[in-house]
Structure formats: C-alpha cells, structure tokens
C-alpha cells in the first residue's frame, strides 16, 4: 500500500505552512496520523510560532479539519502565536463563517497575505 501525503508542509521564517493536498474525511486515517505526528513535531521546533493553512488544492473540508485547526491554534495561541487561512473556496469560507472561526483567524486571499497577517 502506497501512502500519500495529505499535507504539504513548509515553513517561512517563524510560520509553519500546511497545505492539504486532498480532502480529509477523518484524522484517524493512517497516512494522516503519521503526518499529524510530524506536524506536531515541527510545531514544537524552535522558532516556529505561527501556522498558516493554505487551502489552494482543497475545495471543501469538514469537521475533522476544523478540529485539527482548532487544536493547532490552541497549541500556539497561549505563547502569542497567530494563525491564518488562505486560498479558501466559497464553500470553505462559508464553513469557516458558520462555525465562527472567521472571528478567530483571518481568511486571506493569498498565501503572501496570510504570511503578512501572522508575521505582522
């Protein structure tokens, strides 16, 4: 069985950039769980303070993604970390608004806008 990465992971200065490469139905999927552990490890790396979710390749996400986003935000927020989302589809923007997450994290048009938002 070939495992495909669910997240493309990169960083920019103090910011961890997570770009889902496909829709995620559950965070218990084996390939997601393996990457999740890697994401948490990188989040604990010295110098990483913020998180940006780039939804450029995903049109829709469900409650599992919202839970993951909230979990990461709760890990970075107490130390002053910021989070932003970018490149969301109309459907994804509606999900974020209905769940009131748009009041917590800025929804940015581009990755550069999101990076500026968190790195200020």
N, C-alpha and C positions, 0 to 999 in steps of 0.2 A: 504494500500500500504506500503510495507516494503522498507525503504530507505537503500541503501548500500553505504558504504563509498567508495569514488572514490580515495582518497589519504590515505595512511598510513602515519601518522605524528609522528615523533620522534625528539629528539634533542641529540646532542653530544657537550658538552661544549657550545661554542658560535654559534653553527650551527644548523639551522632548516633543518631536512631531510624530503623531500617529496617524497614518492614513490607511483606513480599512480598504482592502482590495476587493472585498466581496461582502455581500450581506451576511450577517451573523444571526443565526437563529437561537443559539444558546452558547453561553460561555463555558459550558461543560464539554463541548466538542474537544477531542484530544488535541488537534493542532492549535486550537485557540488557547487551550490551557497551557500548553508548552510555551507559546509566545507570551502569554499573560505573565508567566513567571519571569521571563526575560525583561518584559516591560517594567515590572516592579523592581527588578534589579537595577535597571538603568535609571529609574526614577530615584533610587537611593544613591546614585553616583554623585560624587562631589561636584558641585557646580550646576547641577540640574535643579531649577527652581520652578519652572513653568511647564505647562502642557498645551499643545495645540492639536486639535482633531481636525484633520483635513479630509472632508467627505467628497472629494473630487470624483472618485470612482464608484461611489455608492449613492443610489437614488433614495433608498429607504433604509431605515433601521428601526428596531423595535426596543422592547423593554430591556433586553439583555445589554444592548449598547448603552442605553440611558443609565443602567445600574453601574456599568463599568466606568462611564464618565463621572458619575457622582462619587464613586469610590476613589478614583484618582484625585478628584477635586478635594475631597475630604482629607487626603494624604498631604497635599501640597498647601492647602489654604492656611492651616494654623501657623506655618512658617512664613506667611506672606506671599506664597506662590499664587500665580494667576493662571487662568485657563481661558481659551477662546476656541471657537469652532469656525470653520470656513468652508467655502465651496459647497454649501448645502443646497439640495434641490428644494423646490417649493414644498413638496411633501414633508421632507425632513425639517424644514423651517417651521411648518405647521405643527409637527410633533413637538419640537422644542418649545414653541409658544404655548401649546395646550398644556404641556407639563410645567410651564412657568420657568423652565431653565433659561429662557432668554433674559430673565431678570437677574440671573446669576452670572452668566457668561456672555460676552459679546458674540454676536453672529456676524462674521466678517465676509466680505465678498471674495477676497483673495487670501492666499497664504501670507503674502507680504503684509497685508492689513492686519491679519491675526498676530503675526510676529511683532509688529509695531505695537499692537494693543497690549500684549503681555510684557514686552521688554521695555515699553514706555520710554 
